[in-house]
Amino acid sequence: MAKEWNELALGYAGAVVGAGCVLILSIISPWGMYTGAMQLMRQRHMFWSLGFGGTLAGLVEAAVLGFIAGYAVAWLYNKFNR
């Protein structure tokens, strides 16, 4: 029998990765780097924008979505791998 995945651990990892990506993109975008990724972020994330408030809102949004996605993947893996 395969070992079960820890749902909370994968959820937290997804939250950290998502928030980290938003933070890195928010820091480097004003200098003209990765403008295509910046445009994609504007289209896909409801609350993200350049600036302190938009970055903070984008961090929270990415962390929540990353947690939900990671938790769901681990839950589905555990559900169907029995």
N, C-alpha and C positions, 0 to 999 in steps of 0.2 A: 504494500500500500504506500502511496506517495505521501510525503510529508505535507501537512497543510500550511498554507501561507498565512501570515499574520496580517489581517485586514488593516488594522490601525497603523502598523509599520509601513505598509505600502501606501496607505493614504497620506501619512505624514511625509513620506519621501516624494510623492507626487506634488504635495503642497510646496515643499522646499524647492523642488526643481522648477515648478511653474513660476513661483515668486522670484526665484533667482534669475530666470530668463527675462522676466519683465524688468527687473532692476537693472540688469546688464544692458538691455536694449534701451531703457530710459536714460542711462548714463551716456551711451555712445551715440545715440541718434542725433542729438543737437549738433554734433560735429560733422554730419553728413555721411556717417558710416551706416551701412545696412538700411538704406532708405526704403528698399523694397519690403524688408521685414517690418519697418515702422508702418508703412501703409497697410500691410496685412494686419498688424496689431490694431490699427484704427478701425478696420472693417470688422474684425472678429470679437474685440473686447468692448463691451458696452461702456465701461467707465474709464478706460485708459486714455490718457492724453499726455502730451509733454507738459511738464510743470510739476510742482511738488504735490499738489492735490490730486491731479490725475494719475501721477505715479503711485501715490499711496493707495488710491482707489483701485488701480490696476493690480497692485500687489495683493490686496485682499481678494479681489475677484479671481486672480490666477491661483492663489492658494486654496480658495474654496473649491474651484473647479478641479484643480489637481488632486485635492483630497478625495473628492467624490469619485473621480475617475479611478484613482488608485484603489480605493476601497471596493468599488464595484468590480474591478478586475480580479482582485483577490477573493472576493466573495463568490463570484462566478466560478473561479478556478476550484475553490473548495467545494462548491455545490455539485459540480459535474465531474470531479475527480475522485469519486468514492468507489 
